[in-house]
Amino acid sequence: MQAYRAAILRFRPDSDPAHPQPILETDGLLVTGPPQAGGTGARQVLAVGPYAELAPRYPAVPVTHWPGRVIAPGFIDLHIHYPQTDVIG
């Protein structure tokens, strides 16, 4: 397992997918675990939320602290700029 401390931008899991409600944890903790068996190899999110609330639950997990940074778990940037289309390889 590995944990990351930073501001965390995520969306309420119970919100309408067409109108997701953002949550910004200004001091958040993202705890990740090994990939699921048969998965894509991406680490799985075990917990995400306020640092003060989650840190006591994971006292032995190493924490990488990124002050001044924002983590957006699950965000995949699919956009492209037109001049890049000739160099996609």
BELKA-V713213 format. One record per backbone hydrogen bond with DSSP energy under -1.0 kcal/mol. CO is the residue of the C=O (numbers start at 0). NH is the residue of the N-H. Records with the same first field share a line. If there is no record, write none. Layout:
CO->NH, NH
This chain:
1->31
2->63
3->29
4->65
5->27
6->70
7->24
9->22
11->14
15->18
20->11
22->9
24->7
26->50
27->5
28->48
29->3
30->45, 46
31->1
32->43
35->38
43->32
46->30
48->28
49->53
50->54
53->56
54->57
57->60
61->2
63->4
65->68
68->6
70->8
71->74
80->83
81->84
83->86
